[in-house]
Amino acid sequence: MTEYERWLSVELDDPDLKEELLSVKDQPEEINDRFYRDLAFGTGGLRGVIGAGTNRMNVYTVRKATQGLANYLNKHNTEGKPLSVAIAHDSRNKGVLFSKESAAVLAANGIKAYLYPQLMPTPALSFAVRHLHCDAGICVTASHNPAKYNGYKAYGNDGCQVTEGMADGIMAEIEALDIFADVKKIPFEEALASGKAEYIGEETVNAFIDAVYGVSILGKPADNLKLVYTPLNGSGKMCVLRILDRIGVKDITVVPEQSEPEPEPAPPEAEAPRPRPSNGQCVLISGGDRGIGAAAARAFYAAGAQVAVLYHTNADAAAALEQELPGCIAVQCDVASRASCEVAFHAVEQALGRVDVLVCNAGIAQQKLFTDITPDEWQHMLDVNLSGAFHLCQLALPGMIRRKAG
């Protein structure tokens, strides 16, 4: 049974998912795009298109990520103290649902969840982690990605995004889980009623506004200012208006068309695919999160190749490239790690079928030319990238040679 068939056989909680799965039943490329990999968890957490499958943002991938986070926190809780996690969401589609599902999983794992009941900007999440003395934080957001995306950012007990070491630890816990069988959850309303989940109250919001006001350098009321403000349909409106009022700005015009979150859009009508030339090549580019790597991806793509890029930490750039080049895939990879290269390379092979062209170290020259780095930093970067090139060549060349000989 394929993973697609397994998802079809399960009674899914979100009716949108089953409807989407059935809509792509006879479209192998669409099925592959949804299931060829799991969303990677890194220092930026998860990010992806909302939809059905392991390569999408949905209640199951969110629950699995939260179970991994819960397992990580419980495993490292050597003192046996009560654990807690703060949760916030912005105005993106399914933000409220993903927040509640995260809380439901945490509660089932003995970890108290504190949730903002309203839209809040990301700094308010960082503040809540510290103010409520939480052990971690979750912010359901995808920053500046297009509307069809959502994301899941994880934070440490310092209110900052998780470090690479913590991200790797959480990822290891996530990868050990079955997305259906290994995730614990209780109904969200039950978690609220039992006190295992709790909405963050006005005391924390007021403390956040006080903290922002406390770093003001204004020195006197700004009551002579007239402002036009737009929240851009986002999550800043309440906090911005309150702090402006606090510093004395009373004459504010809020752009009405962008004042409130936009409703979730109706499913778009299917567009006829635009033909693209194909030259039959499958190209893998490392350093795809850097400008030169992205430029190489665009050039090969324009020539008709199937393109995959490897990126390390810049998930935003990788997601933007996938959006810009339909069919292009981006895979997270730490090129300094042989194991990471193997996992990434096999994911690319599964998606593309093979690798005909390998482009390595696409970002070194750009890094040297356009950034001010020391000789030691340059040498380290060179060593890492050459090490990655060695790993990738070892993985790619045997298949290339076999196909050439055949």
C-alpha positions in Angstrom: 0.0 0.0 0.0 1.4 3.4 -1.0 1.3 6.3 1.5 -1.3 7.9 -0.7 -3.5 4.8 -0.5 -2.9 4.7 3.3 -4.1 8.2 3.7 -7.2 7.4 1.6 -8.0 4.4 3.8 -7.9 6.4 7.0 -10.9 8.3 8.4 -9.4 11.8 8.2 -10.5 14.5 10.7 -10.3 17.3 8.2 -12.8 16.8 5.3 -10.8 19.1 3.1 -8.0 16.5 3.0 -10.1 13.6 1.8 -11.7 15.8 -0.9 -8.3 16.9 -2.1 -6.9 13.3 -2.2 -9.8 12.1 -4.3 -9.4 15.0 -6.7 -5.9 13.9 -7.6 -6.7 10.2 -7.8 -5.6 9.8 -11.5 -2.8 12.4 -11.4 0.4 10.6 -10.5 2.5 13.8 -10.6 0.1 15.6 -8.2 0.2 12.5 -5.8 4.0 12.4 -6.0 4.3 16.1 -5.1 2.2 15.5 -2.0 3.9 12.4 -0.8 7.5 12.1 -2.1 8.9 13.4 1.1 8.0 14.6 4.6 8.2 18.3 5.3 11.6 19.0 6.7 11.9 20.4 10.3 14.8 22.8 10.8 15.7 26.0 12.7 12.8 27.6 10.9 10.4 24.8 11.9 8.0 23.6 9.2 6.8 25.4 6.2 4.7 24.3 3.2 1.6 24.5 1.1 -1.6 23.8 3.0 -3.1 20.6 1.8 -3.2 16.8 2.0 -0.1 14.6 2.2 3.2 14.3 4.1 4.7 17.2 2.0 1.9 19.6 3.0 0.8 21.6 6.0 -2.2 19.9 7.6 -3.5 18.7 11.0 -1.5 15.5 10.7 1.9 17.0 9.9 1.3 19.6 12.6 0.4 17.0 15.1 3.4 14.9 14.2 5.7 17.8 14.6 4.2 18.7 18.0 4.5 15.1 19.1 8.2 15.2 18.2 8.6 18.5 20.1 6.7 16.9 23.1 8.9 13.8 23.0 12.0 16.0 22.9 11.0 18.1 25.8 9.9 15.1 28.0 13.2 13.3 27.1 15.3 16.3 28.2 13.2 17.0 31.4 15.7 15.3 33.7 14.4 17.2 36.7 10.8 16.0 36.2 9.4 19.5 36.5 6.0 20.5 35.0 6.5 21.6 31.3 4.7 24.2 29.3 4.6 25.6 25.8 3.2 29.0 24.5 1.4 29.0 21.2 0.5 31.9 18.9 -0.9 32.2 15.4 -1.2 34.9 12.8 -3.9 35.5 10.1 -3.0 32.7 7.8 -5.5 30.0 6.7 -6.0 27.3 9.3 -3.9 29.1 11.9 -6.5 28.7 14.6 -7.0 25.0 13.8 -3.3 24.3 13.8 -2.8 26.1 17.1 -5.6 24.1 18.8 -4.3 20.8 17.4 -0.8 21.6 18.7 -2.3 22.3 22.2 -4.3 19.1 22.1 -1.2 17.0 21.4 0.9 18.8 24.0 -1.9 18.2 26.6 -2.0 14.5 25.8 1.7 14.3 26.5 1.5 16.0 29.9 2.7 19.4 28.8 0.6 22.5 29.5 -0.3 24.7 26.5 -0.8 28.4 26.7 -2.6 29.9 23.6 -3.3 33.4 22.6 -7.0 33.6 21.9 -6.5 36.3 19.2 -4.1 37.0 16.4 -0.8 38.1 17.7 2.5 39.1 16.0 5.5 36.8 16.4 7.3 38.9 19.0 4.3 38.5 21.3 4.9 34.7 21.2 8.6 35.2 22.2 7.5 37.4 25.0 4.9 34.9 26.3 7.5 32.1 26.4 9.7 34.2 28.7 6.8 35.9 30.7 5.1 32.6 31.4 8.4 30.7 32.0 7.6 28.2 29.3 10.0 25.5 28.0 9.2 26.1 24.3 7.0 28.0 22.0 5.1 27.5 18.7 4.1 30.2 16.3 1.8 29.2 13.4 3.0 31.4 10.6 4.7 31.3 7.2 6.1 34.8 7.3 6.1 36.4 3.8 5.2 33.2 1.8 2.2 33.3 -0.6 -1.3 32.8 0.8 -1.4 29.0 0.1 1.4 28.4 2.6 1.4 28.1 6.4 4.1 27.2 8.8 5.1 26.1 12.3 8.0 27.8 14.0 9.5 26.4 17.1 11.1 28.4 19.9 13.3 27.6 22.8 12.8 28.6 26.4 14.7 31.9 25.7 11.9 33.0 23.3 14.3 32.6 20.3 13.9 30.2 17.4 15.3 26.8 18.2 19.0 26.4 17.7 20.4 23.9 15.1 21.1 21.3 17.8 17.6 21.5 19.2 16.1 21.4 15.7 18.1 18.3 14.9 16.9 16.7 18.1 13.3 17.5 17.5 13.6 16.3 13.9 15.0 13.0 15.1 12.0 12.5 17.3 9.6 13.4 14.5 11.3 11.0 12.0 10.8 8.1 14.5 7.0 8.6 14.5 4.2 7.1 12.4 2.0 10.0 11.4 -1.2 8.2 12.4 -0.3 5.6 15.0 2.3 7.4 17.2 0.7 10.7 17.8 -1.2 11.3 21.1 -4.0 13.8 21.4 -7.1 14.7 23.4 -10.0 16.9 22.3 -9.0 20.5 22.6 -12.1 21.4 24.7 -11.2 18.6 27.1 -7.7 20.0 27.4 -9.2 23.5 28.2 -11.7 22.1 30.7 -9.0 20.1 32.5 -6.6 23.0 32.7 -4.1 21.2 30.4 -4.6 24.1 28.0 -5.2 27.7 28.9 -5.8 30.8 26.9 -3.3 33.6 27.5 -4.9 36.4 29.3 -4.8 40.2 29.2 -2.2 40.3 31.9 0.4 38.9 29.5 -0.7 41.2 26.6 -0.5 44.2 28.9 2.9 43.2 30.1 4.0 42.9 26.4 2.8 46.4 25.6 4.5 47.7 28.8 7.7 46.1 27.7 7.5 47.6 24.3 6.7 51.0 25.7 9.6 50.6 28.1 12.2 50.7 25.3 10.7 53.9 23.8 13.3 56.7 23.2 10.6 59.3 22.5 10.7 61.1 25.8 7.5 63.0 25.3 4.0 62.4 23.9 3.7 62.2 20.2 0.3 63.8 20.1 1.1 66.0 17.1 1.4 63.1 14.7 -1.2 62.0 12.2 -0.7 58.5 10.9 -2.2 56.2 8.2 -1.7 52.6 9.2 -2.4 49.4 7.5 -2.1 46.0 9.2 -1.9 44.4 5.7 -4.7 42.0 6.8 -2.2 40.6 9.3 -1.8 40.2 13.0 -0.3 43.5 14.2 -3.4 45.7 14.4 -4.3 45.3 18.1 -0.7 45.7 19.4 0.2 48.6 17.1 -2.9 50.6 17.9 -2.4 50.1 21.6 1.2 51.2 21.6 0.5 54.2 19.4 -2.3 55.2 21.9 0.2 54.7 24.7 2.7 57.1 23.2 0.0 59.7 22.6 -0.8 59.2 18.9 -4.6 59.7 18.6 -5.1 60.8 15.0 -4.8 57.4 13.2 -6.5 56.3 10.0 -6.6 52.5 9.6 -6.9 51.4 5.9 -10.3 49.6 6.1 -9.6 47.3 3.2 -6.6 45.9 4.9 -7.8 46.1 8.5 -9.0 42.6 9.1 -7.7 39.1 8.0 -8.9 38.1 4.6 -11.3 35.1 4.7 -10.0 31.8 3.5 -10.4 31.7 -0.3 -12.6 29.3 -2.2 -10.7 26.6 -4.0 -9.3 28.0 -7.2 -10.6 26.8 -10.5 -8.1 24.4 -12.2 -5.9 26.1 -14.7 -4.8 24.5 -17.8 -1.1 23.6 -17.5 1.2 25.7 -19.5 3.6 23.6 -21.6 7.3 23.9 -20.8 10.1 22.6 -23.0 11.7 19.4 -21.7 15.3 18.3 -22.5 15.0 15.1 -20.3 17.7 16.2 -17.9 17.4 15.8 -14.1 19.6 18.4 -12.3 20.6 18.6 -8.7 22.0 21.9 -7.4 23.6 22.3 -4.0 23.5 25.8 -2.4 20.0 26.5 -3.8 19.3 28.9 -1.0 21.9 31.3 -2.3 21.5 33.7 -5.3 23.9 31.9 -7.6 22.3 28.5 -6.8 18.9 29.9 -7.5 20.1 31.5 -10.8 21.5 28.1 -11.9 18.2 26.5 -11.0 16.3 29.1 -13.2 18.7 28.5 -16.1 18.4 24.7 -16.1 14.7 25.0 -15.6 14.3 27.4 -18.5 16.2 24.9 -20.7 13.7 22.2 -19.9 15.3 20.3 -17.1 13.7 18.8 -14.0 15.4 20.7 -11.1 16.0 19.9 -7.5 17.9 22.2 -5.1 19.5 21.5 -1.8 19.4 24.2 0.9 20.7 24.4 4.4 18.8 26.9 6.5 17.1 29.4 4.1 13.7 27.7 3.9 12.1 31.0 2.8 14.2 31.3 -0.3 13.7 27.6 -1.1 10.0 27.9 -0.8 10.0 31.0 -3.0 12.0 29.1 -5.6 9.5 26.2 -5.6 6.7 28.7 -6.0 8.5 30.5 -8.9 9.5 27.3 -10.7 6.5 24.8 -10.7 7.8 21.3 -10.3 11.1 22.3 -8.9 11.7 20.6 -5.5 13.8 21.9 -2.6 15.3 19.6 0.0 16.9 20.6 3.2 20.5 19.3 3.6 23.5 19.9 5.7 26.2 19.3 3.1 28.9 18.9 5.8 27.1 15.7 7.0 27.4 12.6 5.0 24.2 11.2 6.5 22.3 14.3 5.7 23.6 14.2 2.1 22.4 10.6 1.8 18.9 11.3 3.0 18.6 14.4 0.8 20.0 12.7 -2.3 17.7 9.7 -2.0 14.7 12.0 -1.6 15.8 13.8 -4.8 16.2 10.4 -6.6 12.8 9.3 -5.5 11.3 12.5 -6.8 13.2 12.9 -10.1 14.0 9.2 -10.8 17.7 9.9 -11.3 20.3 12.7 -11.3 22.0 13.5 -14.6 23.7 16.7 -13.7 25.2 17.7 -10.4 26.1 21.4 -9.6 28.0 21.9 -6.4 29.3 24.9 -4.4 27.0 27.2 -6.2 27.2 29.9 -3.4 30.9 30.0 -2.5 31.9 32.6 -5.1 28.9 34.8 -4.2 29.7 34.6 -0.5 33.3 35.6 -1.1 32.5 38.5 -3.5 29.6 40.1 -1.7 30.2 39.6 2.1 33.0 40.8 4.4 34.4 37.6 5.9 37.7 36.7 7.5 40.2 34.3 5.9 39.4 31.8 8.6 35.7 32.0 7.9 36.4 31.7 4.2 38.5 28.6 4.7 35.8 27.0 6.9 33.1 27.7 4.3 35.4 26.3 1.6 36.0 23.1 3.6 32.3 22.6 4.3 31.3 23.1 0.7 34.1 20.9 -0.7 33.2 18.2 1.8 29.6 18.5 0.6 30.7 18.3 -3.0 32.7 15.1 -2.2 29.7 13.5 -0.5 27.3 14.3 -3.3 29.7 13.2 -6.0 30.1 9.9 -4.3 26.3 9.5 -4.3 25.6 10.7 -7.8 28.5 9.5 -10.0 27.9 5.8 -9.8 24.4 6.2 -11.3 25.7 8.6 -13.9 28.4 6.2 -15.0 26.1 3.3 -15.2 23.6 5.2 -17.4 26.5 6.4 -19.6 27.8 2.9 -20.0 24.4 1.5 -20.8 
